[in-house]
Amino acid sequence: MLKLYKNFRPIDWALTALIAALTVAQVFFTMCLTDQISAIVGAIQAVSLHLPGASTGDIWREGGIMLGYAAASALAQAAIGFAAARVSSDLSAAVRGRIYDKVERFSVAEVNRFSTASLITRTTNDVQQVQMANVMILRMLVYAPVMAVWAICKINASSAELTAATAVAVVILVLCILAIMLTVMPRFRAMQKLTDRLNGVTRENLTGIRVVRAYNAETYQEEKFARENEKFTAANLFTGRVIALMSPVMMLVMNGLTLAIYWLGASLMNAGRIDYETIVAFMMLASQVVMAFLMMLMMFILLPRAQVSAKRINEVLDTPCSISDPAESAPVTERGTVEFRDVSFRYPDAEACVFEHVSFRAERGQTVAFIGSTGSGKSTLINLVPRFYDATEGQVLVDGADVRSLTQKDLREKIGYVPQKGVLFRGTVAENIAFGGDADENAVREAADIAEASGFIEEMGGFESRISQGGKNVSGGQKQRLSIARAVAKRPEILIFDDSFSALDYRTDKKVRENLGEKMAGVTKLIVAQRIGTIMDADLIVVLDNGKAVGQGTHAELLRSCPVYRDIALSQLSGEELGL
């Protein structure tokens, strides 16, 4: 928690100081209130005994003062609550913002390390736990110690015997609460991990709902969820039941203390060493002492869970990004070129490389295609260009500069990327095509024409038609065409297509490629594809097999020189179609 506070300085220290001042004022009014109770009891006794000079006006006067102290204490408490909520909300908002910004800078490796479900939990539930603890700290950190010390000093001045009874009650209460806290602390740590797992199962089920239903696996998924849910419920029930012991323990101690005070007080009154007004005031002070210690213990009960959450938040914030930016981008000497120089890549913690010693060069305006068997590393290879990963060995150059010498912003400004799976965002068609850029209406329409998307867009109702979250209201082929349009609208130097034509029929595939060749002639294109027909016209084709570049050249050259390429081609087209 202290580390978290150290990393964040959005706290309004003036407001925090005001909370401390108001807390001291609240304690002062509460102490005055206990004194006033003694005064009003004395006034009532004087009136009931018909003492000289006593009148009911004294009772009204003392009662009015008591109400004034009570109102002042209540107002101070309300102001503390509002101020603490404001400070805690500002802090949690800043923490959520920092986590989100950090995750935005994570490479795919860091996201995979934490898992999406865990990052969501850390951004929401963990921050909420810290916020709740922060509110408690702001409200109790000053109030409880000041109240305890002040009340103990006043109690000690009243009666040593009654003070000893109060001390025994406080010790018993502290020991009981500490036992409860030590029991539940391990479960608090486990609960956040169980929350991650529960969220992970839920997210997995919702993401793959079509597959679940297609295989009639609802019961299987329900059982998986039930197992995680039962573990989470068991941990919650255990902590809830143990913490529930606090209330009866507190009531037992408070009632036992009340009995002890009245029993000892009666003996002291009989001995003439104390009066009734002092006993009443002592009873109030003793309850304040017990409540002050109880508040401090409650604060320490909440802190373990918040501590676990703060540690999980710090893990995200302290994780170094495997892909970092230089102080400034290196100057570029070319435009629209991509070059791999003896590049090898291995995933973090993997034993073997995905591919090794790959070299090629794409000149401006050229189309370079990559083909190979499933798992040969095609998608991984082109993901090195926008620096989703960094090469393990060798150099990846864009415009003549190593991608590691360019800031990610500058590098990705040059690139239009179309992922393997079309990703759309909630909003309009136009907003999705112009996503993250400043493409105007004409550029959006032109990009849609190039991607052969204008037809179905008009059928949907135009460019202002709504796209649901994840593009659930459009087909796979429509998603791909909108994704292609989005990349085209950016007007980049380099276009990357990661198997982005797989959901298109042959006619649309051919038409889109013709449009790209005609309208985007000066743009370098890197294409990963499974279909020979998609890459036959490429200026350079790189054939990958078992992590090696086993062939490079044009379609005709590879048919003659590369057995792997020829086998792939013959598996899709006949010899006559290939001209063999």
Secondary structure, DSSP 8 states (H G I E B T S, - for coil): -HHHHHH-----HHHHHHHHHHHHHHHHHHHHHHHHHHHHHHHHHHHHTT-TT--HHHHHHHHHHHHHHHHHHHHHHHHHHHHHHHHHHHHHHHHHHHHHHHHHH--HHHHHHH-HHHHHHHHTHHHHHHHHHHHHHHHHTTHHHHHHHHHHHHHHTT-HHHHHHHHHHHHHHHHHHHHHHHHHHHHHHHHHHHHHHHHHHHHHHHHTHHHHHHTT-HHHHHHHHHHHHHHHHHHHHHHHHHHHTHHHHHHHHHHHHHHHHHHHHHHHHHTTS--HHHHHHHHHHHHHHHHHHHHHHHHHHHHHHHHHHHHHHHHHHHS--SS---SS-----SSS-EEEEEEEE--TT-SS-SEEEEEEEE-TT-EEEEEESTTSSHHHHHTTTTTSS--SEEEEEETTEEGGGS-HHHHHHTEEEE-SS----SEEHHHHHTTTS---HHHHHHHHHHTT-HHHHHHHTSTT-EE-GGGTTS-HHHHHHHHHHHHHHT--SEEEEESTTTTS-HHHHHHHHHHHHHHSTTSEEEEE-S-HHHHTT-SEEEEEETTEEEEEE-HHHHHHH-HHHHHHHHHHS-HHHHT-
